[in-house]
Amino acid sequence: MLFESFDLLSALATLAACLVSMALLLAVSQQLWQLRWTATRDKNCKLPMPKGSMGFPIIGETCHWLFQGAGFHASRRQKYGNVFKTHLLGRPLIRVTGADNVRKVLMGEHSLVSVDWPQSTSTLLGPNSLANSIGDIHRKRRKVFAKVFSHEALESYLPKIQQVIQETLRVWSSNPEPINVYRESQRLSFHMAVRVLLGFRISDEEMCHFFNTFQEFVDNLFSLPIDLPFSGYRKGIRARDKLQKMIEKAIREKPLCTQGKDYADALDVLMESAKENGAELTMQELKESTVELIFASFATTASASTSLIMQLLRHPAVLEKLREELRVRGILHNGCLCEGELRLDTICSLKYLDCVIKEVLRLFTPVSGGYRVAMQTFELDGVQIPKGWSVMYSIRDTHDTSAVFKEVNAFDPDRFSEERGEDKEGRFHYLPFGGGVRSCLGKQLATLFLRILAIELASTSRFELATRTFPRMVSVPVVHPTDGLKVKFFGLDSNQNEIMAKSDELLGATV
């Protein structure tokens, strides 16, 4: 018995020694990890490095970021200030918040900073994408893409976008079960991108396979660059390769603009624009450009559409005020959307609708920020940004902390009215589409889609929340509800049309 007790104590002592050794090893390795990045400071600059933590060796603070979402950046900003260092997705990073700081980063393109996406994102989007291009190549490609989103092109897309939205809302209203708005908004924006913008003629079965493959691509676009068989990075590469095969097939089968089509889609415009600028696109360039066009109008548009519907549910007074504007402008009459009134100039002249869309994008900016790399050491908010370090400027945090917005957490479209104009005090306080030479080229298309969706919701649909409470929002990879947004849609029947018609009459009598 005595020997057995001795053996047990010896085993416990050995286990304790192993645990202590492991803890010491972890502590030492973490300290060496922190020192490794502290040593990268520019010794010719007297300013200190930004405060912050580099997390654990190799993985940094990636796990904290994935689990905490927007709370991760908020907690670090509160602890370290508007400029802090961290380590995410396999690389060191300096996170930047605040209008003045963001302005310096965005206006320093090609001089202080250059584009620098995470390795996984850069690889999956491809070397020929606009997002990855730099210098003169970026300027030339941006010029080619600009025509895709011109006023004339948007006017051409408008009827098709409206048709897709109307058909979708009819399907939602005919469904006896609640709709998962985020999931269905993804399908809507994907449908719009593939069949309207790109003009692909593919079957419903092919569309479903296309959608699922693209969803896997997007889900792994921001992943650790670890190329193992079951890693997110490898899944993303497989999804990209499948996508490019499907896209090449669809492009080769796509009818030309001159073959009986009633409008020029974005891919037609892109190819024609490239020819005009003396840079006809290769098939590989077309495939990567197509992926980028879908991505730009898919995840972010679905996110913003879901946020729009959620805010109209939360604030019925906003929805009614929107309907009132449509009545006053003659777009909504006797409870029906007047045909022939929905032109681009008409839509863009709706002031309150513009305020609603701006407020949705202020509170629920789909993309949290953008990535750059320091081309030289420079100063920001009293600290040094060393040459070679990645910089992520924050859009959402800048909106949340900007002093120009009153009651920043309140949904208040009137803050953007001409009378109040809270966004007029500086353009870098409000930047849902970024800024500088890399501002989002598709912002006019995105806002057009949201405006048409809001008009159709206000004029042809009745909808209500199907759960007791609104879902929690998360921010990775884009802002979206944790379990979707469950909503029951109803088409407007004759009784509801009569009610809206009486509202029109009362409004007319008042005027």
matplotlib code that plots the C-alpha trace (Angstrom):
import matplotlib.pyplot as plt

x = [0.0, 2.9, 4.5, 1.2, 0.8, 4.3, 3.8, 0.6, 2.3, 5.2, 2.8, 1.0, 4.3, 5.4, 2.1, 2.3, 5.8, 4.7, 1.9, 4.1, 6.7, 4.0, 2.7, 6.2, 6.9, 3.6, 4.4, 7.9, 6.8, 4.1, 6.6, 9.0, 6.1, 5.3, 9.0, 9.3, 6.8, 8.0, 11.4, 9.9, 9.4, 11.2, 14.2, 14.7, 11.3, 11.1, 7.4, 6.2, 4.5, 0.8, -0.5, -2.2, -1.7, -0.4, -2.2, -0.8, 2.0, 1.0, -2.8, -2.5, -6.0, -7.9, -10.0, -11.0, -11.9, -14.0, -15.9, -16.4, -17.1, -17.6, -17.1, -13.4, -12.6, -14.8, -13.1, -9.5, -10.3, -11.6, -8.5, -5.8, -7.3, -8.2, -5.0, -3.9, -1.9, -3.1, -2.5, -5.3, -5.6, -1.9, -0.4, 0.4, -2.1, -2.7, -6.4, -7.3, -10.5, -11.6, -12.3, -8.9, -7.0, -9.0, -8.7, -4.9, -4.8, -7.3, -5.8, -2.3, -3.0, 0.1, 2.3, 1.9, 0.0, -1.0, -3.7, -3.0, -5.8, -5.3, -3.5, -6.6, -8.7, -6.0, -5.4, -9.1, -10.0, -7.1, -4.2, -6.4, -9.1, -9.6, -9.2, -5.7, -4.4, -2.1, -0.7, -1.3, -2.9, -5.5, -6.2, -6.7, -8.9, -10.9, -11.5, -12.8, -15.1, -16.4, -18.6, -20.4, -21.8, -22.4, -25.8, -26.7, -25.8, -27.9, -30.9, -30.5, -30.4, -33.2, -36.3, -34.7, -33.7, -37.3, -38.7, -36.5, -37.4, -41.1, -41.0, -39.1, -41.6, -44.5, -42.9, -42.2, -45.8, -47.3, -45.3, -47.4, -44.3, -42.0, -39.1, -35.5, -34.8, -31.0, -30.9, -33.5, -31.8, -28.6, -30.6, -32.2, -28.9, -27.2, -30.1, -29.8, -26.0, -26.0, -29.1, -29.4, -25.9, -24.1, -26.9, -26.2, -28.9, -28.7, -31.3, -32.8, -30.8, -27.6, -28.4, -28.8, -25.4, -23.9, -25.3, -24.1, -20.6, -20.4, -21.6, -18.7, -16.3, -17.5, -17.6, -13.8, -12.7, -11.3, -9.7, -6.3, -3.9, -3.2, -3.3, -4.4, -7.0, -9.8, -8.9, -11.2, -8.4, -8.4, -12.2, -12.2, -9.7, -11.8, -14.9, -13.1, -11.9, -15.5, -16.8, -14.4, -15.3, -19.1, -18.4, -16.4, -19.2, -21.8, -19.7, -19.2, -22.9, -23.9, -25.7, -24.0, -25.5, -26.5, -28.4, -31.9, -31.2, -33.3, -30.5, -26.7, -25.8, -22.7, -20.6, -21.4, -20.5, -17.3, -16.1, -17.0, -15.3, -12.1, -12.0, -12.5, -9.6, -7.3, -7.2, -9.4, -9.9, -8.6, -10.9, -9.0, -9.4, -13.1, -13.6, -11.9, -13.7, -17.0, -16.3, -15.5, -18.7, -20.8, -19.0, -19.4, -23.2, -23.9, -22.8, -22.9, -26.2, -27.8, -26.5, -27.8, -31.2, -31.7, -30.8, -33.2, -36.1, -35.2, -35.3, -38.6, -40.0, -38.6, -39.7, -43.2, -43.3, -40.4, -42.2, -45.3, -43.3, -41.7, -45.1, -46.2, -43.3, -44.3, -47.9, -46.9, -44.6, -47.4, -45.4, -48.0, -51.6, -54.8, -52.6, -50.7, -47.3, -47.9, -46.4, -44.0, -43.0, -40.0, -37.2, -33.7, -34.0, -37.3, -35.8, -32.8, -35.0, -36.8, -35.1, -36.5, -35.8, -32.2, -32.1, -33.4, -30.8, -28.0, -29.0, -29.2, -25.7, -24.4, -25.7, -25.2, -22.3, -22.0, -18.2, -16.3, -13.2, -10.4, -6.8, -3.6, 0.1, 2.5, 4.8, 6.8, 6.8, 4.3, 2.7, -0.9, -2.6, 0.8, 2.2, 4.3, 2.9, 6.1, 6.9, 5.7, 2.9, -0.7, -3.2, -7.0, -9.1, -12.5, -15.6, -18.1, -16.1, -15.6, -19.4, -20.0, -17.5, -17.9, -18.8, -20.9, -23.7, -26.1, -27.5, -25.2, -27.1, -30.5, -32.1, -32.9, -33.0, -33.8, -30.2, -29.3, -32.0, -31.1, -32.2, -29.9, -27.2, -25.2, -23.0, -22.0, -19.3, -16.7, -16.9, -14.7, -17.1, -19.5, -17.9, -20.0, -18.3, -14.8, -13.1, -10.2, -9.1, -10.3, -13.8, -16.4, -17.3, -20.6, -22.0, -24.6, -25.8, -26.0, -28.0, -30.2, -31.0, -31.8, -34.0, -36.0, -36.4, -37.6, -40.1, -41.5, -41.7, -43.6, -46.0, -46.7, -46.1, -47.2, -44.7, -44.3, -41.6, -42.3, -40.3, -40.7, -37.5, -35.1, -32.0, -28.5, -26.3, -22.8, -20.2, -18.1, -17.7, -20.5, -23.1, -26.0, -28.4, -27.2, -30.1, -31.4, -34.4, -37.7, -40.4, -43.9, -44.8, -48.3, -49.3, -51.6, -55.2, -58.1, -59.0, -55.5, -55.5, -58.7, -57.1, -54.1, -56.3, -58.3, -54.9, -54.2, -57.5, -57.0, -53.5, -54.9, -57.6, -55.0, -52.8]
y = [0.0, 2.4, 1.7, 2.3, 5.7, 6.6, 5.7, 7.8, 10.8, 10.4, 10.3, 13.4, 15.2, 14.3, 15.5, 18.8, 19.3, 18.7, 21.2, 23.8, 23.2, 23.6, 26.8, 28.2, 27.2, 28.8, 32.0, 32.2, 31.5, 34.2, 36.7, 35.9, 36.2, 39.7, 40.8, 39.4, 42.0, 44.8, 44.5, 45.4, 49.0, 51.6, 52.6, 55.8, 57.0, 58.3, 57.6, 54.5, 51.5, 51.3, 49.6, 46.2, 42.4, 40.0, 37.1, 33.6, 32.4, 31.7, 32.1, 35.5, 36.8, 35.2, 33.0, 35.9, 37.9, 35.1, 34.4, 38.0, 39.6, 43.4, 43.1, 42.2, 45.6, 47.6, 46.1, 46.6, 50.1, 50.9, 49.5, 50.7, 53.7, 54.3, 52.9, 49.5, 46.4, 42.8, 39.6, 38.3, 35.7, 34.8, 38.3, 41.4, 44.2, 47.7, 48.6, 52.3, 54.1, 57.8, 60.1, 61.9, 58.7, 57.0, 60.0, 59.9, 56.2, 56.5, 59.6, 58.1, 55.4, 54.9, 57.1, 56.0, 52.8, 50.2, 47.6, 44.5, 41.9, 38.9, 36.1, 33.9, 36.8, 37.8, 34.3, 33.4, 36.7, 36.2, 38.4, 39.9, 41.2, 44.9, 44.5, 43.1, 45.5, 48.4, 51.5, 52.1, 48.7, 49.6, 53.0, 51.4, 48.6, 51.0, 53.1, 49.9, 49.0, 52.6, 52.2, 49.2, 51.5, 54.6, 56.4, 54.9, 51.3, 51.7, 52.9, 49.8, 47.4, 49.1, 47.3, 43.9, 44.5, 45.7, 42.6, 40.2, 42.0, 41.9, 38.2, 37.5, 39.4, 37.6, 34.3, 35.4, 36.6, 33.3, 31.2, 30.2, 29.8, 32.6, 33.6, 33.5, 37.0, 36.8, 33.5, 34.5, 37.9, 36.1, 34.2, 37.4, 39.3, 36.3, 35.9, 39.6, 39.4, 36.2, 36.7, 40.5, 41.9, 39.1, 38.0, 34.3, 31.9, 29.0, 26.6, 26.7, 23.5, 25.1, 28.3, 26.3, 24.6, 27.9, 29.5, 26.8, 26.8, 30.6, 30.5, 28.1, 30.4, 33.5, 31.6, 30.8, 34.1, 35.3, 32.2, 31.3, 30.7, 27.1, 24.8, 21.5, 19.1, 20.1, 23.7, 26.6, 27.9, 24.6, 24.6, 28.1, 27.2, 24.2, 26.4, 29.0, 26.4, 25.1, 28.6, 29.5, 26.4, 27.2, 30.8, 29.9, 27.6, 30.3, 33.0, 30.8, 30.0, 33.6, 35.4, 38.6, 42.0, 42.1, 38.7, 39.8, 41.2, 44.2, 45.6, 45.4, 43.6, 44.5, 41.8, 43.2, 46.7, 45.5, 43.7, 46.6, 49.1, 47.0, 47.0, 50.8, 51.2, 48.9, 46.1, 43.3, 40.8, 37.3, 34.4, 34.2, 38.0, 37.7, 34.8, 36.7, 39.9, 38.0, 36.4, 39.9, 41.4, 38.7, 39.1, 42.8, 42.5, 39.4, 39.2, 43.0, 43.6, 40.7, 42.1, 45.6, 44.2, 42.3, 45.3, 47.4, 45.0, 44.7, 48.5, 48.9, 46.2, 48.0, 51.4, 51.3, 55.1, 55.2, 52.8, 55.0, 58.2, 56.4, 55.5, 59.1, 60.3, 57.8, 59.1, 62.7, 62.0, 60.1, 56.8, 55.2, 55.7, 54.0, 51.5, 50.5, 51.2, 53.3, 51.8, 53.8, 56.1, 54.1, 55.7, 56.3, 60.0, 59.6, 57.1, 59.3, 62.3, 60.7, 62.5, 60.6, 57.3, 58.4, 59.3, 55.8, 54.0, 56.1, 55.5, 51.7, 51.8, 54.0, 51.6, 48.4, 48.9, 45.4, 45.5, 46.5, 48.1, 47.7, 46.5, 48.3, 47.9, 50.7, 51.6, 53.8, 54.5, 57.3, 58.8, 58.2, 59.5, 59.9, 56.5, 55.1, 52.8, 50.9, 50.2, 46.7, 46.5, 45.7, 48.4, 47.9, 51.0, 50.6, 51.9, 50.6, 51.8, 55.2, 55.6, 54.4, 56.8, 59.9, 63.0, 64.5, 61.9, 62.6, 59.6, 57.4, 54.1, 55.4, 54.7, 58.2, 58.7, 62.5, 63.0, 63.0, 65.5, 68.8, 70.6, 68.6, 67.3, 65.5, 64.0, 67.4, 68.0, 65.9, 63.1, 60.7, 60.5, 58.6, 56.2, 53.0, 52.5, 53.5, 56.5, 57.8, 56.2, 52.8, 53.8, 51.2, 51.5, 49.7, 52.0, 53.5, 50.0, 48.9, 51.9, 51.6, 48.0, 49.0, 51.9, 49.7, 47.0, 49.7, 51.1, 47.6, 46.7, 50.0, 49.7, 46.0, 44.1, 43.8, 42.0, 41.2, 39.7, 35.9, 35.6, 37.1, 39.2, 40.4, 38.3, 39.3, 40.7, 39.5, 41.1, 38.3, 38.0, 40.7, 42.0, 39.5, 38.1, 35.0, 32.8, 34.7, 37.1, 35.2, 37.3, 36.6, 38.4, 39.1, 40.5, 43.5, 42.4, 44.5, 45.6, 46.8, 48.6, 50.4, 51.5, 52.9, 54.6, 56.3, 57.5, 58.9, 60.7, 62.1, 63.3, 65.0, 66.7, 67.9, 69.3]
z = [0.0, 0.9, -2.5, -4.3, -2.6, -3.4, -7.1, -7.2, -5.7, -8.1, -11.0, -9.8, -9.3, -12.8, -14.3, -12.3, -13.5, -17.2, -16.8, -15.3, -18.0, -20.7, -19.1, -18.9, -22.5, -23.7, -21.7, -23.1, -26.7, -26.4, -25.1, -27.9, -30.4, -29.0, -29.1, -32.7, -33.9, -31.6, -33.2, -36.6, -35.6, -37.7, -35.6, -37.7, -36.4, -32.8, -32.5, -30.6, -32.2, -31.7, -28.6, -28.8, -28.6, -31.2, -29.5, -29.7, -32.0, -35.6, -35.1, -33.4, -32.4, -35.3, -33.0, -30.8, -33.9, -35.4, -32.2, -31.0, -34.4, -34.1, -30.3, -30.9, -32.5, -30.1, -27.1, -28.5, -29.5, -26.1, -24.5, -27.0, -28.9, -32.5, -33.8, -32.5, -33.6, -33.7, -35.7, -37.9, -40.6, -40.5, -40.6, -38.4, -38.8, -37.6, -37.3, -37.9, -36.9, -37.1, -40.0, -39.9, -39.7, -42.4, -44.6, -44.4, -45.4, -48.3, -49.7, -49.4, -52.0, -54.3, -52.0, -48.3, -48.9, -51.5, -51.7, -49.6, -49.1, -46.9, -48.7, -48.9, -50.4, -52.9, -54.1, -54.5, -56.3, -58.7, -60.0, -62.8, -60.5, -60.0, -56.2, -56.6, -59.3, -58.4, -60.0, -63.8, -64.2, -61.5, -63.2, -66.6, -65.3, -63.2, -66.3, -68.1, -65.2, -64.8, -67.9, -66.4, -63.7, -65.8, -65.8, -69.2, -68.1, -64.9, -66.9, -69.1, -66.1, -64.2, -65.7, -65.4, -61.8, -61.0, -62.7, -60.6, -57.4, -58.2, -59.1, -55.8, -53.6, -55.3, -54.4, -50.9, -50.5, -51.8, -49.4, -46.4, -44.2, -43.0, -45.2, -44.1, -45.4, -45.4, -47.1, -49.7, -50.2, -51.1, -53.7, -55.0, -55.3, -56.9, -59.4, -60.2, -60.7, -62.8, -65.0, -65.1, -64.9, -66.6, -69.0, -68.4, -69.7, -67.3, -66.0, -62.5, -61.7, -62.9, -61.0, -57.8, -58.3, -59.2, -56.1, -53.7, -55.2, -55.0, -51.4, -50.5, -52.3, -50.3, -47.0, -47.3, -48.9, -45.6, -44.1, -42.7, -45.6, -44.5, -47.6, -46.1, -47.5, -45.2, -44.6, -45.5, -47.8, -49.8, -49.9, -51.3, -54.0, -55.1, -55.2, -57.2, -59.8, -60.1, -60.5, -63.3, -65.2, -64.9, -65.9, -68.9, -70.1, -69.5, -71.3, -74.4, -74.5, -73.8, -76.7, -78.0, -77.4, -81.1, -81.1, -80.2, -76.8, -75.6, -73.4, -73.0, -69.7, -67.6, -69.2, -72.7, -71.5, -69.8, -73.0, -75.2, -72.8, -72.8, -76.6, -76.7, -74.3, -76.4, -73.8, -75.0, -72.1, -72.2, -71.1, -67.8, -67.2, -68.1, -65.6, -62.8, -63.6, -63.6, -60.2, -58.9, -60.4, -58.7, -55.4, -55.5, -56.0, -54.0, -50.3, -49.7, -51.4, -49.6, -46.3, -47.0, -48.2, -45.0, -42.9, -44.9, -44.3, -40.7, -40.1, -41.9, -39.6, -36.5, -37.6, -39.2, -39.1, -41.5, -43.9, -43.8, -44.4, -47.4, -48.8, -48.3, -50.4, -53.2, -53.1, -53.3, -56.2, -58.0, -58.0, -55.7, -56.6, -55.3, -53.5, -56.7, -58.2, -61.3, -64.4, -66.4, -63.4, -62.2, -64.1, -62.9, -62.6, -60.7, -58.3, -57.6, -56.9, -53.9, -51.0, -48.1, -49.8, -50.2, -46.5, -45.5, -47.6, -46.3, -42.7, -43.3, -44.7, -41.9, -39.1, -41.0, -43.4, -45.0, -45.3, -42.2, -43.9, -46.4, -46.4, -47.3, -46.8, -45.7, -48.5, -46.2, -42.4, -41.6, -38.6, -37.6, -34.4, -32.6, -33.4, -36.3, -39.0, -40.0, -43.6, -44.6, -42.0, -43.1, -42.3, -42.1, -42.1, -40.3, -41.9, -39.4, -36.3, -37.9, -38.3, -34.8, -33.2, -35.4, -33.5, -36.4, -35.9, -33.0, -31.1, -33.1, -32.3, -33.3, -36.7, -37.8, -41.6, -41.2, -40.0, -43.8, -44.7, -46.2, -43.0, -40.7, -43.1, -40.4, -43.2, -44.6, -42.0, -43.7, -46.2, -44.3, -41.4, -43.7, -46.1, -46.6, -50.0, -49.0, -50.5, -52.6, -55.8, -54.6, -53.7, -54.7, -58.4, -57.9, -55.3, -57.7, -58.7, -55.1, -54.0, -57.0, -56.1, -52.5, -53.7, -56.0, -53.3, -50.8, -53.4, -54.1, -50.4, -49.6, -52.5, -53.1, -49.8, -46.3, -44.0, -40.3, -38.0, -37.6, -34.3, -30.9, -31.1, -33.7, -34.2, -33.1, -35.8, -36.6, -38.8, -40.4, -43.4, -43.8, -41.5, -41.2, -38.6, -36.7, -37.7, -40.6, -40.3, -40.3, -41.9, -43.1, -46.3, -47.6, -51.0, -50.8, -51.4, -52.6, -49.1, -48.4, -51.8, -50.8, -47.5, -49.3, -51.9, -49.1, -47.7, -51.1, -51.1, -47.6, -48.6, -51.7, -49.7, -47.2, -50.0]

ax = plt.figure().add_subplot(projection="3d")
ax.plot(x, y, z, "-o")
ax.set_aspect("equal")
plt.show()
